[in-house]
Amino acid sequence: MVEHNNQSVGAMIISVGGTPEPLVKTIEHHRPEFVCFLASQGTLDKTVQVKQSLGDLAKGIRFETELVDNENDLLECHEKAIMAVERTSAKGYAKERVLVDYTGATKNMSVSLALAAIEQGFGFSYVGGDKRTKNGVGTVESGHEMIYTHVNPWDFMALKEKRQASQFFNSCQFKACRDLLADLAGNASARRSMYRKLSCAVDAFHNWDLFRHAEALDSFKKARLEDLRDERDRGVAAFAADCLQLKPVLENLINCSNRGKRPCEELALDLFSNAERRFAEGKVDDAVLRLYRLVEMLAQERLLRFYEIDTSDVKADKIPASIRDEFLEKYRNGRTQKIELPQSPSYKLLKELGDQLGKDFETHQSRFMKVQSARNSSYLAHGFMSSKDTVYEDLRAFVMELGGIKQAIRYPEMRLR
């Protein structure tokens, strides 16, 4: 026999069959505070016999009955089973303290009760035995009953929900995936911890996708990925293993961010990867904006790393004499007196410094201007048009040639079963 939970049973929903003994045994064993019978016209009298057989124990239990008029009508059985579940839920017991016993009644009634209760996160109980009538195929003989309390069905089923969670994650709907897994954790019992950890792991990707790198790492820690990697569910274990492989990438991003609000190669790659996910979602305008920002970031990163030039505050003596006067006139902030360089002047500065990135940008500048014109016409910039896939694809090719980015950071694929 497997115990349902460490908590006491508060309420039971019991289907009523032709013999009262199994019902008496299950109530005596679990000792609930409330019992809702699902009975038919032909078995209603058995509920009275159960109460009588319980004796003084029945005085401490509140009983209610949901009556099925036609036990051969599956639809009606299911409707009444739902009403029995609603009756019980209305009593306010935590779902961990509700138990469903489907031993008695017709097959239609038992199946209906199981279907009505399975989404609630209740536990299930069954009265079996080691000796039956009719040469072992009939009912359990009185005195030979055995109580079997099964795990919560959510612990081994929820197939639809797990497939849906996988679909959400793989289509970059991280928040929806996280919330669905959190709901699964709320319904499950034995596997509650697994679903909670998995929800935290997905929350890490939700934060990462929003460039909240520190929060993402914190969610990974809460997920206890090493534990998830050891799960017997192969889909969960494989996902956790992939997460562990990506964790150092996230840590490098945080180390980069900790050096201050400065461009770096890691952040550039992260932004490119984010753009790729937006494009895969079909959010072309969002994707284009990210790559457009990346073009600027690549120049900022190169100037800072190789020339110690911060484009938000360029020192005059860092500017080659050939363009110094022009830059002082055009890009000095009248309020702060700082020299601040936007995208194109940053590349011009690189070219004058003899940097190959600046030279490459000038060589392909006409190509970039076409993409820039399309970007400026989009709803998210200055116009009223939606960017086409080709705009993103052309800009991606330009960025990869310009910045040496070869491949995006790939999030793992989720395959829960």
C-alpha positions as CSV (number, residue, x, y, z in Angstrom):
1,M,0.0,0.0,0.0
2,V,1.3,3.5,-0.9
3,E,0.3,6.4,1.2
4,H,-1.3,9.4,-0.6
5,N,0.5,12.2,1.3
6,N,1.9,13.0,4.7
7,Q,-1.2,15.2,5.2
8,S,-4.4,13.8,6.7
9,V,-7.3,13.2,4.3
10,G,-9.8,15.9,4.6
11,A,-12.4,14.9,2.0
12,M,-13.2,11.9,-0.2
13,I,-15.3,11.4,-3.3
14,I,-16.5,7.8,-3.5
15,S,-18.3,6.0,-6.2
16,V,-20.9,3.7,-4.8
17,G,-21.3,0.1,-6.1
18,G,-23.5,-2.9,-5.2
19,T,-21.7,-3.7,-1.9
20,P,-21.0,-1.4,1.0
21,E,-18.0,-3.3,2.5
22,P,-15.3,-1.6,0.3
23,L,-16.7,1.8,1.1
24,V,-16.7,1.2,4.8
25,K,-13.1,-0.1,4.6
26,T,-11.8,3.0,2.7
27,I,-13.5,5.4,5.0
28,E,-12.3,3.6,8.1
29,H,-8.8,3.6,6.7
30,H,-8.6,7.3,5.6
31,R,-11.0,8.8,8.2
32,P,-12.0,11.9,6.2
33,E,-13.9,14.8,7.6
34,F,-16.2,15.0,4.6
35,V,-17.5,12.4,2.1
36,C,-19.3,13.0,-1.2
37,F,-20.9,9.8,-2.6
38,L,-21.5,9.4,-6.3
39,A,-24.4,7.0,-6.3
40,S,-27.0,5.7,-8.7
41,Q,-30.7,5.2,-8.0
42,G,-30.0,1.5,-7.5
43,T,-27.1,2.0,-5.0
44,L,-28.4,4.9,-3.0
45,D,-29.5,2.6,-0.2
46,K,-25.9,1.4,0.1
47,T,-24.8,4.9,1.4
48,V,-27.2,4.4,4.3
49,Q,-25.7,1.0,5.0
50,V,-22.2,2.5,4.9
51,K,-23.1,5.1,7.6
52,Q,-24.7,2.4,9.7
53,S,-21.7,0.2,9.5
54,L,-19.4,3.0,10.4
55,G,-21.1,3.4,13.7
56,D,-19.7,6.2,15.9
57,L,-17.1,7.1,13.2
58,A,-19.9,8.4,11.0
59,K,-20.9,11.0,13.6
60,G,-17.7,12.9,12.9
61,I,-18.1,12.9,9.1
62,R,-20.3,15.2,7.0
63,F,-21.9,13.2,4.1
64,E,-23.4,14.4,0.9
65,T,-24.5,12.5,-2.2
66,E,-24.6,13.3,-5.9
67,L,-27.2,11.1,-7.6
68,V,-27.0,9.7,-11.1
69,D,-30.3,8.9,-12.6
70,N,-29.1,6.7,-15.5
71,E,-25.8,4.9,-14.7
72,N,-25.6,3.7,-18.3
73,D,-25.5,7.2,-19.7
74,L,-21.8,8.2,-19.8
75,L,-22.5,11.9,-20.4
76,E,-24.8,12.1,-17.4
77,C,-22.4,10.2,-15.3
78,H,-19.6,12.6,-16.2
79,E,-21.8,15.7,-15.5
80,K,-22.8,14.3,-12.1
81,A,-19.2,13.4,-11.3
82,I,-18.2,17.0,-12.1
83,M,-20.9,18.2,-9.7
84,A,-19.5,15.8,-7.0
85,V,-16.0,17.3,-7.6
86,E,-17.4,20.8,-7.3
87,R,-19.3,20.0,-4.2
88,T,-16.1,18.8,-2.6
89,S,-13.9,21.6,-3.8
90,A,-16.4,24.1,-2.4
91,K,-15.6,22.8,1.1
92,G,-12.3,24.5,0.9
93,Y,-9.9,21.6,1.4
94,A,-6.5,21.8,-0.1
95,K,-6.3,19.5,-3.1
96,E,-3.5,17.5,-1.4
97,R,-6.1,16.5,1.2
98,V,-8.8,15.3,-1.2
99,L,-8.9,11.6,-2.2
100,V,-11.0,9.9,-4.9
101,D,-12.0,6.3,-4.5
102,Y,-13.3,4.8,-7.7
103,T,-13.7,1.2,-6.5
104,G,-17.5,0.8,-6.7
105,A,-20.2,1.6,-9.2
106,T,-20.6,0.8,-12.9
107,K,-17.7,1.3,-15.3
108,N,-19.3,4.4,-16.7
109,M,-19.5,6.0,-13.2
110,S,-16.0,5.0,-12.2
111,V,-14.5,6.3,-15.5
112,S,-16.5,9.5,-15.3
113,L,-15.3,10.2,-11.7
114,A,-11.7,9.6,-12.7
115,L,-12.0,11.9,-15.7
116,A,-13.8,14.6,-13.7
117,A,-11.2,14.5,-10.9
118,I,-8.0,14.0,-12.7
119,E,-7.5,17.7,-13.5
120,Q,-7.9,18.7,-9.9
121,G,-4.7,17.3,-8.5
122,F,-6.5,15.0,-6.1
123,G,-5.1,11.6,-5.0
124,F,-6.7,8.3,-6.0
125,S,-7.6,5.3,-3.9
126,Y,-8.8,1.8,-4.7
127,V,-10.1,-1.1,-2.6
128,G,-8.7,-4.4,-3.9
129,G,-8.1,-7.7,-2.2
130,D,-6.3,-11.0,-2.3
131,K,-9.5,-13.1,-2.6
132,R,-12.5,-12.6,-4.9
133,T,-15.8,-14.3,-5.6
134,K,-16.6,-16.1,-8.9
135,N,-13.3,-17.9,-9.0
136,G,-11.2,-14.8,-8.6
137,V,-13.0,-12.5,-11.0
138,G,-15.8,-11.2,-8.9
139,T,-16.0,-8.8,-6.0
140,V,-13.5,-8.9,-3.1
141,E,-14.6,-11.2,-0.4
142,S,-15.5,-9.5,2.9
143,G,-12.5,-9.5,5.2
144,H,-10.0,-9.7,2.4
145,E,-10.1,-6.0,1.4
146,M,-6.8,-4.1,0.9
147,I,-6.5,-0.4,0.4
148,Y,-4.3,0.9,-2.4
149,T,-3.7,4.6,-2.4
150,H,-2.2,5.7,-5.7
151,V,0.0,8.6,-6.5
152,N,-1.6,11.7,-7.9
153,P,-2.2,11.1,-11.6
154,W,-0.5,14.4,-12.4
155,D,2.7,12.8,-11.3
156,F,2.8,10.4,-14.2
157,M,0.4,11.8,-16.8
158,A,-0.2,15.5,-17.8
159,L,0.9,14.4,-21.3
160,K,-1.0,17.2,-23.0
161,E,0.4,19.8,-20.7
162,K,4.0,18.6,-21.0
163,R,3.7,18.7,-24.8
164,Q,2.3,22.1,-24.7
165,A,5.0,23.3,-22.4
166,S,7.6,22.0,-24.8
167,Q,5.8,23.8,-27.7
168,F,5.8,27.0,-25.7
169,F,9.5,26.8,-24.9
170,N,10.6,25.9,-28.4
171,S,8.6,28.8,-29.9
172,C,10.3,31.2,-27.4
173,Q,7.1,31.7,-25.4
174,F,9.1,31.3,-22.2
175,K,6.7,33.1,-19.8
176,A,3.8,30.9,-21.0
177,C,5.9,27.8,-20.6
178,R,7.1,28.8,-17.1
179,D,3.5,29.5,-15.9
180,L,2.3,26.2,-17.3
181,L,5.0,24.3,-15.5
182,A,4.2,26.2,-12.3
183,D,0.6,25.1,-12.6
184,L,1.7,21.5,-13.1
185,A,3.7,21.9,-9.9
186,G,0.6,23.1,-8.1
187,N,-1.3,20.0,-9.2
188,A,1.3,17.3,-8.8
189,S,2.4,15.7,-5.5
190,A,5.4,13.4,-5.8
191,R,6.7,15.3,-8.9
192,R,5.9,18.7,-7.6
193,S,9.6,19.5,-6.9
194,M,10.6,18.5,-10.4
195,Y,8.0,20.8,-12.0
196,R,9.0,23.7,-9.8
197,K,12.7,23.3,-10.6
198,L,11.8,23.0,-14.3
199,S,9.7,26.1,-14.1
200,C,12.7,28.0,-12.5
201,A,14.9,26.7,-15.4
202,V,12.5,28.1,-17.9
203,D,12.3,31.4,-15.9
204,A,16.0,31.7,-16.5
205,F,15.5,31.7,-20.2
206,H,12.7,34.2,-19.8
207,N,15.0,36.6,-18.0
208,W,17.9,35.9,-20.4
209,D,15.7,36.7,-23.3
210,L,15.0,40.1,-21.7
211,F,18.7,40.7,-21.1
212,R,18.3,40.3,-17.4
213,H,21.4,38.1,-17.1
214,A,21.9,38.2,-13.3
215,E,18.2,37.3,-12.7
216,A,18.6,34.5,-15.2
217,L,21.6,33.0,-13.4
218,D,19.7,33.2,-10.1
219,S,16.8,31.3,-11.6
220,F,19.2,28.6,-12.9
221,K,20.5,28.3,-9.3
222,K,17.0,27.8,-8.0
223,A,16.4,25.2,-10.6
224,R,19.1,22.9,-9.2
225,L,20.0,21.7,-12.6
226,E,22.2,18.9,-11.3
227,D,19.1,17.4,-9.6
228,L,17.0,17.7,-12.8
229,R,19.8,16.1,-14.8
230,D,19.4,13.0,-12.7
231,E,15.6,12.8,-13.2
232,R,14.3,9.5,-14.6
233,D,12.2,11.5,-17.1
234,R,14.6,11.5,-20.0
235,G,13.2,14.7,-21.5
236,V,13.7,16.6,-18.3
237,A,17.2,15.2,-17.8
238,A,18.3,16.0,-21.3
239,F,17.0,19.6,-21.0
240,A,18.8,20.1,-17.7
241,A,22.0,18.8,-19.2
242,D,21.7,21.3,-22.0
243,C,21.1,24.1,-19.5
244,L,24.2,23.2,-17.6
245,Q,26.2,23.4,-20.8
246,L,24.8,26.9,-21.4
247,K,25.3,28.2,-17.9
248,P,29.0,29.2,-18.4
249,V,27.9,31.3,-21.4
250,L,25.5,33.2,-19.1
251,E,28.2,33.6,-16.5
252,N,30.5,35.1,-19.1
253,L,27.8,37.6,-20.0
254,I,27.4,38.6,-16.3
255,N,31.2,39.0,-16.0
256,C,31.1,41.3,-19.0
257,S,28.2,43.3,-17.5
258,N,30.0,43.5,-14.2
259,R,32.9,45.4,-15.9
260,G,30.5,48.3,-16.3
261,K,28.0,49.4,-19.0
262,R,30.4,48.8,-21.8
263,P,30.1,46.9,-25.1
264,C,31.9,43.6,-25.3
265,E,32.0,40.6,-27.6
266,E,29.8,38.5,-25.3
267,L,27.0,41.1,-25.3
268,A,27.2,41.5,-29.1
269,L,26.8,37.8,-29.6
270,D,23.9,37.7,-27.1
271,L,22.2,40.5,-29.0
272,F,22.7,38.8,-32.3
273,S,21.2,35.6,-30.8
274,N,18.2,37.5,-29.4
275,A,17.6,38.9,-32.9
276,E,17.7,35.4,-34.4
277,R,15.0,34.3,-31.9
278,R,12.8,37.2,-32.8
279,F,13.1,36.4,-36.5
280,A,12.3,32.8,-35.8
281,E,9.1,33.9,-34.1
282,G,8.2,36.0,-37.1
283,K,8.8,39.3,-35.4
284,V,10.8,40.7,-38.2
285,D,10.7,44.4,-37.2
286,D,11.9,43.6,-33.7
287,A,14.6,41.4,-35.2
288,V,15.8,44.2,-37.6
289,L,15.9,46.7,-34.7
290,R,18.2,44.4,-32.7
291,L,20.6,43.9,-35.6
292,Y,20.6,47.6,-36.3
293,R,21.7,48.2,-32.7
294,L,24.3,45.5,-33.1
295,V,25.9,47.3,-36.0
296,E,26.5,50.2,-33.7
297,M,27.6,48.0,-30.8
298,L,30.3,46.3,-33.0
299,A,31.9,49.7,-33.7
300,Q,31.6,50.7,-30.0
301,E,33.2,47.4,-28.9
302,R,36.1,47.7,-31.4
303,L,36.9,51.3,-30.4
304,L,36.8,50.6,-26.7
305,R,38.8,47.3,-26.9
306,F,41.6,48.4,-29.2
307,Y,41.7,52.2,-28.9
308,E,40.3,52.9,-25.4
309,I,37.7,55.2,-27.0
310,D,34.3,55.5,-25.4
311,T,31.8,56.7,-28.0
312,S,29.7,58.4,-25.4
313,D,32.7,60.6,-24.3
314,V,35.4,60.7,-27.0
315,K,38.6,62.6,-26.0
316,A,39.6,65.1,-28.7
317,D,43.2,63.9,-28.7
318,K,42.0,60.4,-29.7
319,I,40.6,61.7,-32.9
320,P,42.9,61.8,-35.9
321,A,43.7,65.3,-37.1
322,S,42.2,64.6,-40.5
323,I,38.6,64.6,-39.0
324,R,39.1,66.2,-35.6
325,D,37.7,69.6,-36.5
326,E,34.7,68.0,-38.2
327,F,33.9,65.8,-35.2
328,L,34.3,68.6,-32.7
329,E,31.8,70.7,-34.7
330,K,29.2,68.0,-35.4
331,Y,29.3,65.8,-32.4
332,R,30.1,67.9,-29.4
333,N,27.1,67.9,-27.0
334,G,26.2,71.6,-26.3
335,R,25.1,70.8,-22.8
336,T,27.8,68.4,-21.5
337,Q,30.5,69.4,-24.0
338,K,31.3,65.7,-24.5
339,I,32.0,64.4,-27.9
340,E,29.3,61.7,-28.6
341,L,29.5,59.6,-31.7
342,P,26.5,57.8,-33.3
343,Q,26.8,54.8,-35.6
344,S,28.2,56.0,-38.9
345,P,30.8,58.5,-37.4
346,S,32.0,55.6,-35.2
347,Y,32.8,53.6,-38.2
348,K,34.4,56.7,-39.9
349,L,36.6,57.1,-36.9
350,L,37.7,53.4,-37.1
351,K,38.5,53.9,-40.8
352,E,40.7,57.0,-40.0
353,L,42.4,55.0,-37.3
354,G,43.3,52.4,-40.0
355,D,41.1,49.7,-38.5
356,Q,39.9,47.0,-40.9
357,L,36.3,47.1,-39.5
358,G,36.0,50.7,-40.4
359,K,37.4,50.0,-43.9
360,D,34.9,47.1,-44.4
361,F,32.0,49.2,-43.3
362,E,32.9,51.9,-45.9
363,T,33.3,49.3,-48.6
364,H,29.8,47.9,-48.0
365,Q,28.2,51.2,-46.9
366,S,25.9,51.5,-49.9
367,R,24.6,48.0,-49.1
368,F,23.9,49.0,-45.5
369,M,22.2,52.2,-46.6
370,K,19.6,50.2,-48.4
371,V,18.8,48.1,-45.4
372,Q,18.8,51.3,-43.2
373,S,16.3,52.9,-45.5
374,A,14.0,49.8,-45.2
375,R,14.4,49.9,-41.4
376,N,13.6,53.6,-41.2
377,S,10.3,52.9,-43.1
378,S,9.1,50.3,-40.5
379,Y,6.5,51.0,-37.9
380,L,9.1,50.6,-35.1
381,A,11.3,53.3,-36.5
382,H,9.9,56.3,-38.5
383,G,7.5,54.9,-41.1
384,F,4.3,52.8,-41.6
385,M,5.6,49.7,-43.2
386,S,6.3,46.2,-42.0
387,S,9.8,44.9,-42.7
388,K,10.1,42.0,-45.0
389,D,12.1,38.9,-44.2
390,T,14.6,39.9,-46.9
391,V,15.4,43.1,-44.9
392,Y,16.5,41.0,-41.9
393,E,18.3,38.5,-44.0
394,D,20.3,41.1,-45.8
395,L,21.2,42.9,-42.5
396,R,22.1,39.6,-40.9
397,A,24.5,38.8,-43.8
398,F,26.0,42.3,-43.5
399,V,26.5,41.9,-39.7
400,M,28.1,38.5,-39.9
401,E,30.5,39.6,-42.6
402,L,31.3,42.8,-40.7
403,G,31.6,41.6,-37.1
404,G,32.9,38.1,-37.6
405,I,29.9,36.6,-35.8
406,K,29.5,33.0,-37.1
407,Q,26.8,31.4,-35.0
408,A,24.2,32.4,-32.5
409,I,23.8,31.1,-28.9
410,R,21.4,28.3,-29.3
411,Y,18.9,27.7,-26.5
412,P,18.2,24.0,-25.8
413,E,15.2,22.2,-27.2
414,M,12.6,21.0,-24.7
415,R,11.1,17.5,-25.3
416,L,9.0,16.6,-22.3
417,R,7.1,13.3,-22.6
